[in-house]
Each structure stands twice: as structure tokens, then as C-alpha cells.
Amino acid sequence: MKPEFESNGFIIVGTGISGIAAVKLLMKENAKKIILFDGNEKALVNEIRKKLPESFAGDIVVGELPADLSDIDIAILSPGVPTDIPMVDTLRRNGIKIWGELELGYKTAKGELVAITGTNGKTTTTSLVGEIMKEQYESTFVVGNIGLPYTEYSHEMIDESITVAEVSSFQLETIEDFKPKVSAILNITPDHLNRHHTMENYIAAKFDITANQDENDICVLNYEDKLIREKASEVKAKIFYFSSATELEEGVFLRGEDIIYRENGEEINVCTIHDMKLLGMHNYENVMAAVAIAMHAGVPIDKIRHAIKEFNAVEHRIEFVREAYGVKYYNDSKGTNPDAAIKAVEAMITPVVLIGGGYDKKSEYDEWIMSFKDKVKALVLIGETADKIKETAFKYDFKNVYKVDSLEEAVAKSKELAESGWAVLLSPACASWDMFKSYEERGKLFKDYVNAL
């Protein structure tokens, strides 16, 4: 579906990667009018202009919305812009349609679309599905929340393309026609409640990935996730489950150490958990989801098997950094919520010194602390949640807690605490925005400090 861009005026809200990519796409589509808007009144117009093509003839506005919005038909929100703030309400009152960058990319793309969401595991699963698709399809694109804007690549897509999109709850809030051929919801645990306000809103946003699917489409779901199973009856697409604990009549499941695909009474032994380079039960679930997606996208099993065996862990997700003085260091900076951080702890097979803390997303840390058991020997905390996490740890009688002022200090303290044969794990259970630009920056700095030991 392709709207008539030449007859529509657009305001792009946000001047980050996705906002700039949206402007470039709209220029290619000869949009009638383009305004690029940044709500930060301290943003410098000249600095924003440097990110844009020299041929950009639209307006750049910072601080307050333009008084005259009469020529604007559609607003494109960057994912970081909440949909319930006064500025967005003003756009709605002016009769302006609200889309996200995801919707804009979808409307200008060609070929088949696979889309993956979930609280945790999205990036690993999306990356693996992308590698599997490349084995089969010459024109494969991996886009979305993974850091590559859909809008940046949609113009390159052809009818024979397959696109694998990692989509967040933020992006799904602003879809209209977005319709994947195969969708997947990997898991749902509390996250981003500072943005979505209630768990019900967050679950609804995740399930929006299926909103436009019908019985000719496929939705891959986690059978062991109670929240997902309870809401599955609302999905119109054909559901195909994966499970780490139940042998399914139809689906992908773990039988001992084997991953089994079963459909229409036929079974395929895909691989064993020892064939892959990924650690932990959560990663076996990611692989099972990827198998279900790829099989329904028409990829032969031998190509799926080959891609799984060759696939390496995603950067910042339980990523081995180095061994120093008998201690192994792991970077799990992408563990930005308690559930992800629990999975990282569970994946460790030695005693652990754990580095945690960061930006406060209004999460609770009880289950994370309870997951430590005898495995986590010490907890080193940084960031604005340090006191909250320390209080929670003390509540469960975990007293070996150290607060430090920086990540560099945290690495130094962890080296001091860790004994030979142990591991040091950065898995913060929090976002990074109090001290860093992103979890990627946090992870890269951690690796720098570890490699400098």
C-alpha cells in the first residue's frame, strides 16, 4: 500500500536516526511539504541541518510546534516520542494523522515482511532470522529496533525481498496498516511501565503486531508465557507455538537436548543445543522461535540448521569479553530489565560478581535478587537505581553489595572481588540513560575497561 505522498504534508517529530531517515525517504517520495521538528528548545538548527541532504528544502523547527499546521496531514513520530504528551494531542486536535517510522517504512516497502517483538530476545532472534533468510533469499533486509531504520532501506526493497523487522512496543503504538506475513511475540514481562503506565497497555502494544493479520498469516507465540497464552484467542492469524517445557502436538519444542519441529503429524529434528554457540534456556527459546518463523517463510531445514550452527551471540547480550587472572568477563549491557538480567544470571555456570543498576524505568527488582541464589557472590551497583536495588537486596538478606560512582570503578571493584574460576557479569537490569547515551555505549565502555585490566 502506497499513499500519495505528493499530496500530503508531513511533520517529522524527532531528529535522531529514525527522524532523519524518515525525512530522506519523504524527499525521495516528493512529499508536498516536510517539517522536521525537535521539541528540545536547546537543539541547534544548524547542527540538525548538517544531518540532512543539502537539497532539503523543508523547515526545521525547535522548541514549540509551528502555529500554522494547516498544510500538515501526517505526523511521523520517532519511537522515543510518547503518544500521550500534549504536543501529540495538539497534532491530533489539528486533524493530523499519527504514524511512526515503522508505518512509514511499511507503506513504502515491497516484498514479504517478518516482524518480531517481545520484552527480551528480540535482537538475538531478529539477527538469527536475518542470517537464516540470507541463506535462502538474495534480497534480505534486517531493520527496525535493531538500530537500522525501516525507512532507510524501504526504497531498496523489491518484490522478491524479505524483510525481518525487530519491533518495539513504542513502534507498535503508531501503526495503521503494518501487516507482517509472519509475526512473533517471544515473551512479555514488566518493562517500560514509565511509558505505557499499566501492564495492560504494554501487553496490548505488543499484541498490536498481530492487529492487521488474518487467517492467511502466521503468528509465532511462546507457549510457556502465561500472559501470551491468555491473550492468544484474540489473534486472527494462525498460531504456531514454541515451547521449552512442553512437547507440543504442533510447534517447535525442546525434547531433552534436541530441538524438534512438528507440523501436520511430521517431525523434524532440527539440531541439539550443543550445535549452537548460544548460552542459556532463553537462547534456546530464541532459536525455536527463529525455526518456526523461518519454516513458515519457506526456508529449507538444511539452510536453517546451517545458519543456527554458524550464528554467534549478539553484541552486548551475554557477550564473552575476555578472561583475565582466571576470571571470565561477560557483557550483557542489553539486559535492560530485570527479566533479561535474570536470564543472564541463569546462563552463567560459575560463581558470579554481578554489575547492575542504571536508569529508573519503575521496575521492581525482587525476582532478580531472588534469582541470585548461591550463584551471585557480590553485587556492584551504579546509577540512579543503586539505592533502590540495594534496599531490595537487603530485604532478601543479600548483604554483599557495593555502590560505586562509575562503570570504570565497578569493573575495578569486580576484579578485586572475583576469585579465579568466577565470572564478572555486567547485566544491569536497567536502562542506560542516566549515565550513557545507550546500552551500546555502556557495553562498549565496559569492554574497554575490561580489556585495559
C-alpha positions as MATLAB code, in Angstrom:
seq = 'MKPEFESNGFIIVGTGISGIAAVKLLMKENAKKIILFDGNEKALVNEIRKKLPESFAGDIVVGELPADLSDIDIAILSPGVPTDIPMVDTLRRNGIKIWGELELGYKTAKGELVAITGTNGKTTTTSLVGEIMKEQYESTFVVGNIGLPYTEYSHEMIDESITVAEVSSFQLETIEDFKPKVSAILNITPDHLNRHHTMENYIAAKFDITANQDENDICVLNYEDKLIREKASEVKAKIFYFSSATELEEGVFLRGEDIIYRENGEEINVCTIHDMKLLGMHNYENVMAAVAIAMHAGVPIDKIRHAIKEFNAVEHRIEFVREAYGVKYYNDSKGTNPDAAIKAVEAMITPVVLIGGGYDKKSEYDEWIMSFKDKVKALVLIGETADKIKETAFKYDFKNVYKVDSLEEAVAKSKELAESGWAVLLSPACASWDMFKSYEERGKLFKDYVNAL';
ca = [
       0.000    0.000    0.000;
       1.447    3.350   -1.030;
      -0.204    6.683   -0.129;
       0.029    9.657   -2.446;
       2.924   11.435   -0.766;
       2.906   14.292   -3.268;
      -0.487   15.418   -1.978;
       0.365   15.197    1.747;
       2.299   17.470    4.106;
       4.369   15.805    6.854;
       5.831   16.822   10.195;
       8.577   14.527   11.455;
       8.887   14.602   15.245;
      12.405   13.745   16.409;
      15.795   14.454   14.842;
      17.574   11.202   15.693;
      18.431    8.348   13.318;
      14.830    7.389   12.530;
      13.675   11.015   12.110;
      16.449   11.815    9.640;
      15.820    8.561    7.733;
      12.116    9.471    7.509;
      12.963   12.907    6.049;
      15.235   11.355    3.414;
      12.528    8.861    2.433;
       9.859   11.562    2.150;
      12.207   13.613   -0.036;
      12.540   10.617   -2.382;
       8.744   10.311   -2.400;
       8.379   14.022   -3.303;
       6.217   14.808   -0.282;
       4.285   18.067   -0.703;
       5.699   19.642    2.470;
       8.170   18.470    5.140;
       8.716   19.999    8.578;
      11.387   18.482   10.826;
      10.563   19.201   14.482;
      12.604   18.808   17.667;
      10.823   19.591   20.947;
      14.128   20.405   22.658;
      14.311   24.209   22.595;
      18.098   23.983   23.063;
      18.528   21.966   19.856;
      20.608   23.834   17.273;
      19.043   24.188   13.826;
      22.472   24.321   12.164;
      23.514   21.042   13.808;
      20.279   19.370   12.689;
      20.740   20.686    9.147;
      24.167   19.013    8.937;
      22.437   15.599    9.218;
      20.213   16.314    6.196;
      20.877   16.242    2.441;
      21.877   19.649    1.031;
      18.789   19.523   -1.184;
      16.425   19.538    1.833;
      14.072   22.482    1.267;
      11.684   21.908    4.160;
      11.517   23.677    7.520;
      13.392   22.854   10.726;
      11.532   23.893   13.884;
      12.731   23.520   17.506;
      11.001   24.105   20.844;
       7.331   24.767   20.096;
       5.200   23.337   17.295;
       4.582   25.710   14.367;
       1.489   27.866   14.915;
       0.231   27.071   11.404;
      -0.246   23.345   10.785;
      -2.827   23.741    8.035;
      -0.575   22.198    5.367;
       0.273   19.157    7.522;
      -1.690   15.922    7.046;
       0.522   13.300    8.709;
       2.943   13.318   11.662;
       5.760   10.772   11.811;
       6.779   10.148   15.437;
      10.207    8.779   16.282;
       9.904    5.748   18.625;
      11.167    7.703   21.627;
       8.252   10.174   21.466;
       5.337    9.131   23.754;
       1.909    9.241   22.114;
       0.139   10.752   25.136;
       2.044   14.019   25.583;
       0.439   17.470   24.988;
       2.394   18.079   21.785;
       0.970   14.903   20.176;
      -2.506   15.807   21.455;
      -2.135   19.158   19.674;
      -1.325   17.384   16.415;
      -4.411   15.177   16.800;
      -6.653   18.176   17.526;
      -5.457   19.651   14.231;
      -6.761   16.561   12.421;
      -3.250   15.272   11.737;
      -2.845   11.512   11.335;
      -0.209    9.971   13.654;
       2.184    7.382   12.227;
       5.503    6.054   13.428;
       8.654    5.494   11.408;
       7.675    1.799   11.243;
       4.399    2.584    9.472;
       6.107    4.923    7.009;
       8.668    2.254    6.157;
       5.949   -0.366    5.689;
       3.920    1.835    3.337;
       6.906    2.364    1.041;
       8.360   -1.169    1.163;
       7.976   -4.157   -1.175;
       8.263   -7.927   -0.699;
       7.390  -10.107    2.302;
       7.650   -8.972    5.922;
       8.505  -10.919    9.073;
       8.224   -8.992   12.371;
       9.428   -9.935   15.846;
       8.617   -8.398   19.226;
       8.843   -9.378   22.897;
      10.300   -7.952   26.081;
      13.556   -9.889   25.733;
      15.371  -11.761   22.986;
      14.161   -9.588   20.084;
      17.598   -8.602   18.827;
      19.090  -12.107   19.042;
      16.073  -13.687   17.349;
      15.853  -10.992   14.664;
      19.571  -11.290   13.920;
      19.358  -15.095   13.689;
      16.253  -14.989   11.463;
      18.081  -12.466    9.271;
      21.038  -14.849    8.889;
      18.692  -17.752    8.072;
      16.854  -15.664    5.426;
      20.168  -14.699    3.795;
      20.787  -18.419    3.194;
      17.613  -18.563    1.070;
      16.804  -15.069   -0.233;
      19.166  -12.903   -2.261;
      17.410   -9.705   -1.170;
      17.165   -9.773    2.650;
      16.826   -6.741    4.928;
      17.106   -6.678    8.726;
      15.609   -3.460   10.106;
      13.738   -1.757   12.942;
      14.510   -1.539   16.646;
      17.769   -3.372   15.953;
      19.201    0.049   15.022;
      18.579    0.170   11.252;
      15.555    2.352   10.398;
      12.980    0.642    8.168;
      12.650    3.918    6.255;
      16.344    3.927    5.396;
      16.056    0.700    3.388;
      12.434    0.510    2.200;
      13.274    2.180   -1.134;
      15.801   -0.576   -1.921;
      13.266   -3.377   -1.430;
      11.908   -5.270   -4.426;
       9.006   -7.699   -4.831;
      11.395  -10.621   -4.174;
      12.772   -9.082   -0.950;
      12.167  -10.443    2.520;
      12.390   -8.024    5.433;
      12.981   -9.090    9.029;
      11.923   -6.325   11.429;
      12.593   -6.096   15.152;
       9.720   -4.019   16.506;
       9.305   -2.477   19.948;
       6.153   -1.652   21.878;
       6.961    2.037   21.256;
       6.933    1.480   17.481;
       3.751   -0.605   17.583;
       1.795    2.216   19.262;
       1.751    4.140   15.966;
       0.924    1.553   13.288;
      -2.043    1.765   10.926;
      -1.715   -0.845    8.135;
       1.516   -2.585    9.275;
       0.908   -6.280    8.476;
       3.610   -8.941    8.673;
       3.188  -12.266    6.872;
       4.777  -13.911    9.917;
       4.767  -12.228   13.335;
       6.295  -13.411   16.612;
       5.850  -12.430   20.261;
       8.693  -14.032   22.197;
       7.693  -13.194   25.792;
       6.100  -10.434   27.859;
       7.379   -9.351   31.287;
       7.046   -5.949   33.006;
       9.053   -3.247   31.203;
       8.701    0.370   30.045;
       5.901    0.998   32.535;
       7.117    4.603   32.816;
       5.966    4.922   29.177;
       2.943    2.588   28.982;
       1.743    3.264   32.583;
      -0.016   -0.105   33.019;
       0.865   -3.705   32.232;
      -2.391   -3.987   30.255;
      -1.299   -1.137   27.955;
       2.116   -2.739   27.477;
       0.639   -6.152   26.598;
      -1.834   -4.522   24.192;
       1.015   -2.668   22.443;
       2.948   -5.921   21.969;
      -0.111   -7.691   20.536;
      -0.617   -4.841   18.059;
       1.964   -6.687   15.939;
      -0.933   -9.023   15.033;
      -3.621   -6.303   14.681;
      -3.853   -6.423   10.865;
      -3.015  -10.101   10.357;
      -5.666  -12.545    9.137;
      -6.097  -16.317    8.877;
      -3.658  -16.449    5.943;
      -0.834  -15.156    8.152;
       1.205  -16.844   10.900;
       1.783  -15.713   14.480;
       4.555  -17.464   16.428;
       3.967  -17.415   20.203;
       5.711  -18.656   23.356;
       3.551  -21.433   24.826;
       5.215  -21.128   28.242;
       4.353  -17.432   28.634;
       1.074  -17.261   30.580;
       0.354  -13.639   29.615;
       0.735  -14.508   25.923;
      -1.364  -17.682   26.103;
      -4.205  -15.842   27.857;
      -4.413  -13.256   25.055;
      -3.771  -15.637   22.130;
      -7.509  -16.171   21.495;
      -7.710  -12.574   20.205;
      -5.201  -13.273   17.397;
      -6.769  -13.734   13.949;
      -3.645  -15.254   12.353;
      -2.864  -18.981   12.534;
      -0.938  -19.525   15.787;
       2.203  -21.656   15.851;
       3.724  -22.162   19.304;
       7.232  -22.850   20.533;
       7.988  -24.291   23.980;
      10.977  -25.020   26.192;
       8.971  -27.195   28.602;
       6.020  -28.833   26.772;
       6.011  -31.356   23.927;
       3.542  -29.729   21.535;
       1.233  -31.556   19.149;
       2.153  -28.882   16.614;
       5.010  -26.419   17.079;
       8.712  -26.250   17.953;
       9.804  -27.711   21.278;
      12.744  -28.964   23.298;
      12.915  -32.733   23.841;
      15.882  -33.342   26.128;
      18.725  -31.648   24.264;
      17.037  -31.759   20.841;
      15.018  -29.004   19.158;
      12.069  -30.630   17.375;
       9.793  -29.117   14.697;
       6.398  -30.819   14.423;
       3.661  -29.926   11.915;
       0.868  -31.952   10.272;
       1.979  -35.063   12.180;
       5.547  -34.905   10.809;
       8.630  -34.387   12.992;
      11.987  -32.884   12.103;
      14.983  -32.988   14.455;
      16.417  -29.511   13.810;
      19.568  -29.627   15.947;
      20.801  -30.164   19.508;
      21.590  -27.395   21.990;
      25.270  -28.347   21.625;
      25.211  -27.483   17.908;
      24.821  -23.770   18.687;
      27.155  -21.117   20.106;
      24.456  -19.510   22.286;
      24.187  -19.988   26.056;
      21.107  -20.425   28.227;
      17.489  -21.596   28.045;
      16.292  -18.155   26.895;
      18.523  -18.510   23.833;
      17.163  -21.996   23.102;
      13.732  -20.334   23.076;
      15.026  -17.649   20.688;
      16.318  -20.372   18.363;
      12.998  -22.254   18.489;
      11.123  -19.059   17.613;
      13.533  -18.459   14.717;
      12.965  -22.008   13.438;
       9.174  -21.525   13.491;
       9.450  -18.191   11.674;
      11.892  -19.452    9.041;
       9.951  -22.643    8.282;
       6.810  -20.572    7.649;
       8.832  -18.220    5.444;
       9.753  -21.112    3.181;
      13.381  -21.731    4.166;
      14.519  -25.396    3.823;
      15.540  -27.103    7.074;
      19.150  -27.721    5.986;
      19.679  -23.969    5.485;
      18.039  -23.202    8.843;
      20.272  -25.771   10.541;
      23.426  -24.355    8.940;
      22.631  -20.767    9.972;
      21.918  -21.815   13.589;
      25.244  -23.637   13.859;
      27.186  -20.649   12.483;
      25.388  -17.930   14.468;
      27.321  -16.039   17.149;
      25.829  -14.221   20.139;
      24.696  -10.658   19.525;
      26.993   -7.920   20.830;
      26.028   -6.769   24.364;
      23.947   -9.912   25.009;
      25.899  -12.264   27.335;
      28.905  -11.493   25.134;
      32.194  -13.047   26.270;
      34.806  -10.276   26.524;
      37.976  -11.904   27.862;
      39.495  -13.994   30.616;
      41.870  -12.170   32.972;
      43.566  -13.648   36.046;
      41.338  -16.724   35.806;
      38.112  -14.643   35.737;
      35.783  -14.567   32.700;
      34.113  -11.243   31.865;
      30.701  -11.072   30.133;
      28.975   -8.010   28.662;
      25.190   -8.187   28.935;
      24.558   -4.438   28.679;
      21.401   -5.238   26.676;
      19.940   -6.718   29.862;
      17.939   -3.534   30.435;
      15.161   -5.008   32.614;
      15.046   -7.494   35.497;
      13.736  -10.409   33.425;
      16.570  -10.132   30.890;
      19.090   -9.861   33.719;
      17.623  -12.983   35.409;
      18.166  -14.936   32.191;
      21.797  -13.782   32.055;
      22.395  -14.916   35.657;
      20.767  -18.274   34.877;
      23.043  -18.713   31.850;
      26.201  -18.448   33.995;
      27.730  -21.746   35.085;
      30.249  -20.399   37.658;
      30.053  -18.109   40.703;
      29.414  -14.502   39.608;
      30.233  -10.936   40.595;
      27.326   -9.002   39.101;
      27.354   -5.337   37.999;
      23.881   -3.763   37.946;
      21.929   -0.526   38.184;
      21.125    2.394   35.912;
      18.192    4.485   34.718;
      14.952    4.004   36.658;
      12.139    2.595   34.465;
       9.981    1.995   37.561;
      10.848   -1.697   37.597;
      10.805   -3.882   40.706;
      13.922   -5.951   41.461;
      12.633   -8.647   43.859;
      12.627  -11.534   41.371;
      16.063  -10.547   40.079;
      17.559  -10.610   43.594;
      15.791  -13.906   44.343;
      17.339  -15.438   41.206;
      20.855  -14.938   42.643;
      20.578  -17.989   44.952;
      24.123  -19.180   45.681;
      25.450  -18.197   42.260;
      25.856  -14.414   42.663;
      28.566  -13.811   45.259;
      28.642   -9.994   45.143;
      26.589   -7.168   43.598;
      28.269   -3.949   42.434;
      25.819   -1.117   41.776;
      25.951    2.084   39.712;
      23.393    4.648   38.562;
      20.192    6.172   39.878;
      18.607    2.828   40.866;
      21.547    1.791   43.071;
      19.833    2.624   46.381;
      16.531    1.022   45.351;
      18.287   -2.188   44.304;
      20.440   -2.208   47.473;
      17.299   -1.929   49.640;
      15.699   -4.812   47.732;
      18.826   -6.940   48.134;
      18.927   -6.277   51.897;
      15.222   -7.213   52.111;
      16.194  -10.707   50.929;
      19.248  -10.792   53.203;
      21.709  -10.392   50.331;
      24.247   -8.089   52.013;
      27.355   -8.342   49.821;
      26.509   -5.127   47.941;
      28.869   -2.342   46.856;
      27.883    1.082   45.495;
      30.357    2.866   43.215;
      30.228    6.082   41.214;
      31.145    4.913   37.718;
      31.302    1.883   35.442;
      35.098    2.052   35.455;
      35.038    1.826   39.278;
      32.559   -1.058   39.026;
      34.963   -3.043   36.822;
      37.862   -2.336   39.194;
      35.784   -3.358   42.245;
      34.610   -6.531   40.496;
      38.208   -7.503   39.683;
      39.035   -7.064   43.363;
      36.072   -9.229   44.467;
      36.210  -12.028   41.875;
      38.197  -15.186   42.555;
      39.864  -17.374   39.934;
      37.243  -19.597   38.269;
      34.476  -16.995   38.754;
      32.804  -14.701   36.210;
      32.140  -10.960   36.224;
      28.845  -10.170   34.515;
      27.571   -6.734   33.505;
      23.787   -7.263   33.362;
      22.292   -4.056   34.749;
      18.521   -4.873   34.849;
      18.094   -1.178   33.998;
      18.275    1.128   31.010;
      21.437    3.163   30.472;
      20.128    6.695   30.010;
      21.139    8.092   33.415;
      24.874    7.779   32.649;
      25.200    6.770   28.975;
      23.663    7.561   25.589;
      22.636    3.936   25.052;
      23.163    0.377   26.238;
      25.621    0.043   23.331;
      27.809    2.842   24.719;
      27.632    1.272   28.191;
      28.635   -2.126   26.787;
      31.495   -0.759   24.704;
      32.907    1.143   27.694;
      32.645   -1.977   29.842;
      34.649   -3.896   27.247;
      37.224   -1.096   27.100;
      37.668   -1.135   30.892;
      37.873   -4.937   30.977;
      40.418   -5.056   28.155;
      42.518   -2.444   29.967;
      42.793   -4.571   33.141;
];
